[in-house]
């Protein structure tokens, strides 16, 4: 999911909250996950060649025999570079 989200930002060259949230929702639904959060270290337009970092966080539950449920935090961090040149 982090790779796909990063790639979409690389192509668009812009971090737009509405677009990012829509893409994250689409990816989360496809993966069957609820409660995935995203952090991006840039906002607005990202100039060609500039890097940005996308971090996704999710807390899943690991069950043991239906008796014990242990929360497990997961995170994925990907660094991307904008492919869009802004004049």
FENPE-V624137 format. One record per backbone hydrogen bond with DSSP energy under -1.0 kcal/mol. CO is the residue of the C=O (numbers start at 0). NH is the residue of the N-H. If there is no record, write none. Layout:
BEGIN
co->{CO/CO}
nh->{NH/NH}
END
This chain:
BEGIN
co->{0/1/2/3/4/5/6/7/8/9/12/14/15/16/17/18/19/20/21/22/23/24/25/26/27/27/36/38/43/46/49/51/52/53/54/55/56/57/59/61/63/63/67/69/71/73/75/77/79/81}
nh->{4/5/6/7/8/9/10/11/12/82/45/43/19/20/21/22/23/24/25/26/27/28/29/30/31/32/56/54/14/49/81/79/40/77/38/75/36/73/71/69/66/67/63/61/59/57/55/53/51/48}
END
